[in-house]
Amino acid sequence: METNKKQPCRKNEYQKISFDLKLSIIDEINNGQISANYASKKYGISRGTLAYWIKKLSNFEAKSKAMSKNIEIKKLRERIEELEFVKDFQQDIIADFENITGEHLSKKYLPEALAKEIEKKRLNLSKQSGSINASE
C-alpha cells in the first residue's frame, strides 16, 4: 500500500481592505442600502467577517460621535464664557453711562433681570468713585 503524503494546506489569500472601505460597507449595511448577504457577494467578504466588523466598528463610530459631542460641548462652554465677558463689559459701559448722565435708561429699555444687574454695577461704581474721591 502506498502512503499518501499529506499535501500542504492551501492558504486562502485575502485582499487587504482599508479601514475607510470597511466603515463605508458597514454604513451601507446599517443604513439599509444593501443587505449583509449582498455586501458579502459584492465585496467578496464572508458574512462572518461582516458581522465581526459590524460588531467592532459600530462601537468605534459611537465612540467617535461621543468624542465629537465632547468637543462640541467644550466649544460651547468657551463661547458661553466669551459671551458672558461681553455682557459684563456692556453692562459696565451702561452703568458708567448712567452714572455720568444721571439717566437710568436700563430700567426703561432692558428686561428686569438685566436692569437689576446693571443697577448693582452702577451702585458699585458709584461706591468705588466715592471712595476714590474721598481718598483724594
Residue frames as qw, qx, qy, qz and C-alpha x, y, z in Angstrom:
[[0.000, 0.885, 0.466, 0.000, 0.00, 0.00, 0.00],
 [0.377, 0.430, -0.022, 0.820, 1.04, 3.44, -0.76],
 [0.263, -0.627, -0.467, 0.566, 1.00, 6.03, 1.94],
 [0.228, 0.825, 0.305, 0.418, -0.46, 9.28, 0.81],
 [0.398, -0.078, -0.237, 0.883, 1.70, 12.17, 1.67],
 [0.002, 0.823, 0.483, -0.299, -0.28, 15.00, 3.06],
 [0.387, 0.528, 0.214, 0.725, -0.20, 17.93, 0.81],
 [0.182, -0.178, -0.357, 0.899, 0.29, 21.27, 2.48],
 [0.140, 0.737, 0.607, -0.263, -2.88, 23.18, 3.13],
 [0.293, 0.435, 0.307, 0.794, -3.53, 25.83, 0.63],
 [0.139, -0.506, -0.438, 0.730, -3.99, 29.06, 2.46],
 [0.252, 0.813, 0.479, 0.214, -6.58, 31.42, 1.11],
 [0.349, -0.028, -0.021, 0.936, -5.17, 34.77, 0.24],
 [0.006, 0.816, 0.553, -0.168, -7.39, 37.60, 1.28],
 [0.305, 0.646, 0.126, 0.688, -7.45, 41.06, -0.06],
 [0.307, -0.256, -0.417, 0.816, -6.43, 43.84, 2.27],
 [0.044, -0.772, -0.517, -0.368, -9.39, 46.12, 2.85],
 [0.190, 0.339, -0.250, 0.887, -8.80, 49.66, 4.01],
 [0.074, -0.328, -0.692, 0.639, -10.35, 50.95, 7.21],
 [0.288, 0.283, -0.013, -0.915, -12.34, 53.59, 5.30],
 [0.471, 0.031, -0.696, -0.541, -13.81, 50.95, 2.98],
 [0.280, -0.237, -0.896, 0.250, -14.78, 48.83, 5.99],
 [0.080, 0.355, 0.450, -0.815, -16.57, 51.82, 7.51],
 [0.394, 0.226, -0.287, -0.844, -18.37, 52.61, 4.27],
 [0.425, -0.076, -0.861, -0.270, -19.52, 48.98, 3.86],
 [0.190, -0.327, -0.796, 0.473, -20.78, 48.89, 7.45],
 [0.181, 0.319, 0.167, -0.915, -22.50, 52.24, 6.92],
 [0.430, 0.081, -0.575, -0.691, -24.28, 50.92, 3.81],
 [0.400, -0.214, -0.891, 0.000, -25.48, 47.87, 5.72],
 [0.127, -0.354, -0.636, 0.674, -26.59, 49.85, 8.78],
 [0.250, 0.304, -0.006, -0.919, -28.45, 52.42, 6.66],
 [0.649, 0.351, 0.622, -0.260, -30.31, 49.64, 4.84],
 [0.376, 0.663, -0.366, -0.534, -28.86, 50.48, 1.44],
 [0.615, 0.292, -0.710, -0.180, -27.64, 46.91, 0.98],
 [0.897, -0.392, -0.001, -0.206, -28.06, 43.67, 2.87],
 [0.461, -0.629, 0.619, 0.086, -25.23, 41.80, 4.54],
 [0.797, 0.161, 0.564, 0.145, -25.66, 38.96, 2.02],
 [0.555, 0.808, 0.132, 0.147, -25.42, 41.35, -0.92],
 [0.086, -0.914, 0.395, -0.024, -22.37, 43.09, 0.60],
 [0.703, -0.348, 0.611, 0.112, -20.76, 39.70, 1.11],
 [0.755, 0.402, 0.460, 0.240, -21.18, 38.85, -2.58],
 [0.328, 0.937, 0.039, 0.110, -20.39, 42.34, -3.85],
 [0.071, -0.881, 0.455, -0.110, -17.13, 42.79, -1.93],
 [0.771, 0.248, -0.579, 0.096, -16.11, 39.13, -1.69],
 [0.069, -0.403, 0.660, -0.630, -16.16, 39.13, 2.12],
 [0.341, -0.256, -0.904, 0.033, -17.64, 36.40, 4.27],
 [0.418, -0.694, -0.315, -0.494, -20.78, 37.17, 6.24],
 [0.750, -0.495, -0.307, 0.312, -18.96, 36.23, 9.42],
 [0.486, 0.016, -0.030, 0.874, -16.31, 38.83, 8.71],
 [0.109, -0.526, -0.268, -0.800, -19.00, 41.42, 8.04],
 [0.626, -0.666, -0.374, -0.157, -20.74, 40.54, 11.31],
 [0.700, -0.318, -0.212, 0.604, -17.43, 40.92, 13.13],
 [0.276, 0.231, 0.097, 0.928, -16.80, 44.31, 11.53],
 [0.333, -0.645, -0.357, -0.588, -20.31, 45.47, 12.38],
 [0.708, -0.602, -0.343, 0.136, -19.83, 44.45, 15.99],
 [0.635, -0.268, -0.079, 0.720, -16.40, 46.09, 16.34],
 [0.254, 0.192, 0.219, 0.922, -16.76, 49.15, 14.13],
 [0.285, -0.734, -0.463, -0.408, -20.21, 50.16, 15.32],
 [0.602, -0.672, -0.237, 0.360, -18.62, 50.74, 18.72],
 [0.500, -0.074, 0.147, 0.850, -15.89, 52.77, 17.01],
 [0.017, 0.524, 0.404, 0.750, -18.45, 55.02, 15.33],
 [0.470, -0.777, -0.403, -0.112, -20.34, 55.51, 18.60],
 [0.625, -0.495, -0.104, 0.594, -17.12, 56.47, 20.38],
 [0.356, 0.124, 0.252, 0.891, -16.13, 58.92, 17.65],
 [0.180, -0.683, -0.435, -0.559, -19.58, 60.54, 17.82],
 [0.585, -0.732, -0.303, 0.173, -19.27, 60.82, 21.60],
 [0.573, -0.244, 0.044, 0.781, -15.85, 62.41, 21.20],
 [0.153, 0.385, 0.344, 0.843, -17.23, 64.94, 18.73],
 [0.385, -0.772, -0.423, -0.277, -20.04, 65.74, 21.17],
 [0.636, -0.581, -0.180, 0.475, -17.49, 66.33, 23.93],
 [0.418, 0.019, 0.201, 0.886, -15.55, 68.66, 21.64],
 [0.086, -0.601, -0.447, -0.657, -18.77, 70.48, 20.75],
 [0.530, -0.761, -0.371, 0.048, -19.66, 70.87, 24.44],
 [0.600, -0.365, -0.035, 0.711, -16.19, 72.26, 25.14],
 [0.235, 0.253, 0.323, 0.881, -16.53, 74.79, 22.31],
 [0.280, -0.714, -0.473, -0.434, -19.98, 75.82, 23.53],
 [0.594, -0.671, -0.282, 0.341, -18.67, 76.36, 27.07],
 [0.472, -0.148, 0.120, 0.861, -15.88, 78.54, 25.69],
 [0.019, 0.471, 0.442, 0.763, -18.43, 80.51, 23.68],
 [0.447, -0.763, -0.457, -0.092, -20.59, 80.99, 26.80],
 [0.576, -0.508, -0.130, 0.627, -17.60, 82.35, 28.72],
 [0.311, 0.107, 0.295, 0.897, -16.84, 84.73, 25.86],
 [0.173, -0.615, -0.495, -0.589, -20.44, 85.97, 25.69],
 [0.535, -0.727, -0.389, 0.186, -20.60, 86.41, 29.47],
 [0.498, -0.287, 0.017, 0.818, -17.46, 88.56, 29.28],
 [0.092, 0.323, 0.408, 0.849, -19.03, 90.68, 26.53],
 [0.368, -0.713, -0.530, -0.272, -22.25, 91.01, 28.55],
 [0.564, -0.618, -0.265, 0.480, -20.34, 92.13, 31.65],
 [0.381, -0.071, 0.184, 0.903, -18.37, 94.64, 29.60],
 [0.080, -0.495, -0.487, -0.715, -21.53, 96.07, 28.06],
 [0.480, -0.737, -0.476, -0.012, -23.21, 96.28, 31.47],
 [0.533, -0.429, -0.125, 0.718, -20.18, 98.14, 32.84],
 [0.193, 0.163, 0.317, 0.914, -20.42, 100.63, 30.00],
 [0.283, -0.634, -0.532, -0.485, -24.16, 101.15, 30.55],
 [0.565, -0.671, -0.388, 0.283, -23.67, 101.54, 34.31],
 [0.452, -0.240, 0.032, 0.858, -20.86, 104.05, 33.73],
 [0.025, 0.376, 0.439, 0.816, -23.02, 105.96, 31.25],
 [0.414, -0.713, -0.520, -0.225, -25.89, 106.06, 33.75],
 [0.561, -0.550, -0.253, 0.564, -23.56, 107.38, 36.47],
 [0.324, -0.055, 0.192, 0.925, -22.24, 110.12, 34.21],
 [0.130, -0.351, -0.455, -0.808, -25.58, 111.22, 32.71],
 [0.260, 0.020, 0.576, -0.775, -27.81, 110.51, 35.68],
 [0.715, 0.123, -0.198, -0.660, -30.40, 108.86, 33.40],
 [0.476, -0.165, 0.850, -0.154, -31.50, 105.31, 34.16],
 [0.558, 0.345, -0.427, -0.621, -32.17, 104.02, 30.66],
 [0.194, 0.142, -0.970, -0.023, -31.66, 100.37, 31.57],
 [0.270, 0.250, 0.756, -0.541, -34.86, 100.35, 33.65],
 [0.523, 0.497, 0.064, -0.689, -36.84, 101.66, 30.69],
 [0.604, 0.538, -0.421, -0.412, -35.44, 99.61, 27.84],
 [0.309, 0.328, -0.892, 0.038, -33.97, 96.37, 29.21],
 [0.714, -0.342, -0.584, -0.179, -35.55, 93.30, 30.82],
 [0.551, -0.781, 0.064, -0.287, -35.90, 93.49, 34.58],
 [0.917, -0.280, 0.050, 0.278, -33.17, 90.91, 35.34],
 [0.636, 0.346, 0.035, 0.689, -30.61, 92.80, 33.26],
 [0.082, -0.809, -0.025, -0.581, -31.69, 96.14, 34.68],
 [0.732, -0.677, 0.037, -0.060, -31.11, 94.82, 38.22],
 [0.858, -0.060, 0.067, 0.505, -27.61, 93.59, 37.28],
 [0.382, 0.569, 0.061, 0.726, -26.77, 96.97, 35.78],
 [0.382, -0.835, -0.045, -0.394, -28.16, 98.75, 38.86],
 [0.845, -0.486, 0.043, 0.220, -25.83, 96.69, 41.09],
 [0.711, 0.183, 0.107, 0.670, -22.87, 97.51, 38.87],
 [0.089, 0.758, 0.105, 0.638, -23.83, 101.20, 38.86],
 [0.590, -0.789, -0.006, -0.170, -24.02, 101.24, 42.66],
 [0.862, -0.258, 0.091, 0.426, -20.63, 99.51, 42.91],
 [0.523, 0.450, 0.122, 0.713, -19.14, 102.03, 40.51],
 [0.162, -0.837, -0.058, -0.520, -20.54, 104.95, 42.48],
 [0.763, -0.641, 0.034, 0.076, -19.17, 103.46, 45.73],
 [0.803, -0.009, 0.124, 0.582, -15.76, 102.99, 44.12],
 [0.303, 0.606, 0.112, 0.727, -15.72, 106.52, 42.69],
 [0.436, -0.840, -0.072, -0.314, -16.90, 107.83, 46.07],
 [0.819, -0.492, 0.079, 0.285, -14.04, 106.09, 47.86],
 [0.653, 0.260, 0.142, 0.697, -11.58, 107.36, 45.25],
 [0.020, 0.774, 0.110, 0.623, -12.89, 110.92, 45.68],
 [0.630, -0.769, -0.037, -0.106, -12.72, 110.60, 49.48],
 [0.842, -0.258, 0.083, 0.467, -9.11, 109.45, 49.38],
 [0.475, 0.497, 0.123, 0.716, -8.05, 112.38, 47.20]]
